[in-house]
Amino acid sequence: MARRERPPACNQGRKEKEMNTQQFNEILESTIKKCRDTLTVKSSEYATEDRLHNFKVAAEIQHCTPITALAGMMAKHTVSVYDLIQRNEQGFEVPMELWDEKIGDSINYLFLLTALIRENKIENEQNNSNFCVSCGVEIPDGRQISWKCEEE
């Protein structure tokens, strides 16, 4: 990374560039597409039929939950983004491709965390007597004995 001239600390008299909604939406769509593409490729490299398999195995090895295992792996990516920010703030040029890769990795870990949390919530709800084991629908209070699942 080449060092670049640091901008002046104060931008008096200069109008800051503004990002309009169309530009932001283009960045958003491009980032989501890159994240989806990466997750698709990585799923064939790393996972089994269970997209969260690696976090579950890591949890067994580390004697923790899959969410905690993911958090440990995600920390590496978070540190990488912080390192890029620090390099950028020190005046070094950081290539856009590197920003895209590192930010995309962090976003993907947040997607995977979301999946683990939802899977965990579904399992907890299905183990709770107030939820139908077949469909996951909440059983209204006082109806446990007479509840008829629509899925059955």
N, C-alpha and C positions, 0 to 999 in steps of 0.2 A: 504494500500500500504506500503510495507516494504521499509525501506531506504536501499540503496545500496552504495557500495564504489564509490566515485566519481573518474572518470578517471583523470589522470594527465592533467593539463592544456595544456601541450605541448606534442605532440606525436613525438618528434624528434627520428629519427632512426627507427620508426615503419612505415611499409607500410600500408596505409589505405586499407581496403577491397573494392573491386570494385563490383558493381552490373552489371552483363551482361544483354544483351537484352532479353535473354530467361527468366531470373529470373524476370526482370521488367515486361515483358508481362504476366507472370503467376500471378503476383500481380495485374496487371491491370485487367485481365480477372476475377480473383477471386473477386476483389472489385466491378466490374461492375455487376457480378452475384448477389452478396450480396445486392447491391443497388436495382437491379431489383426485387429481391425477397421481399425486404422490401416494396418497392412501391406497389407491387402487393397485399401483405397482408394488408397494410395500406389503400389501395383504398377501400377494402371491409369494413374496420372498420370506415373510416371517410367520404368518399366521396359519392356523389350520382352519377347519370349518368355523371354529370359534374365533372371531376377529380379535378377541381380547385374551386369547390363549397365553401369549407371552407374559402378560402382566400377572396372570394367575399362577403360572409356573414360577416366575420371579418371586411372587409372594410366598409360595411354599418354600423356596430356597432360603428366603430372608426371614421367614417366620413372621410375616406381617400380612396386611390385607392387600389385595390387588391395587386398591386406590393408593395406598402408601408406596407400593412398589413403583407405580406409575409416577408418583410425585418425585421419587428419587431420580428416575430416568429423565423426567421433565426438567429437573434442576440443571442438568448439564446444558440443555438448550437455552434455558433462561440466562445462565451465566454467559453463554456465547453471545446472546443479544446484548447483554450489559457490556461485554468486552467490545463489541462493535460500536456501541454508543460512546464508550470511553475513548476509543481510537478516533472516532469522528470528532468528538469534543476537543481532542488534542490537536486537531488540525490535519489528521491523516485522511486521505481519500479512501472511502470504502465503496467498492463497486456495487452498483445496484443489484447485480445478480446475487452477490453475497448477502445483502440485506434481504432480498426476496427468499432466498433459501433458509436463512436462519429464522426470519419471522414466520415463514410457512411452517417450519418444524415446530415452533412454539404453538402456533394455531392448531396444528394437527394433534399435538398432545392435549390441548384443551378439548378438541372434539372427542378424543379417546377417553379423556376424563369424564366428559359428559355421558358417554356410552356406559362406562363402568358405574357411574352414579345411578343412572337410570336402571341398569340391570340389577344393581344392589337394591334399589327401591322396589322394583317389581318382586324380587325374591322375598324381601321383608313383608311386603303387602300380601303375598300369597301365603306366607307362613302365619299371617294374622287372621284370626277367626272372623274379622269383620270384612274380609275380602274373599270373593269366590276364587277358589284355586283354579277352576277351569278358564275363566275369562278375565279375572283380575278386577271385576266390577265390585265397588263397595256395596256391602249388604246393609240395607237400612236397619237401624237399631230396632231390636225386638222382632226381627223377621228371620233370624238365623234358622229356626226350625222349619219354617214354611217357605224358605227361599227356594225358588226354582230358577236355575241358571238358563238363560236364553241360548247358551252355547251347547247345552246338553240335549 
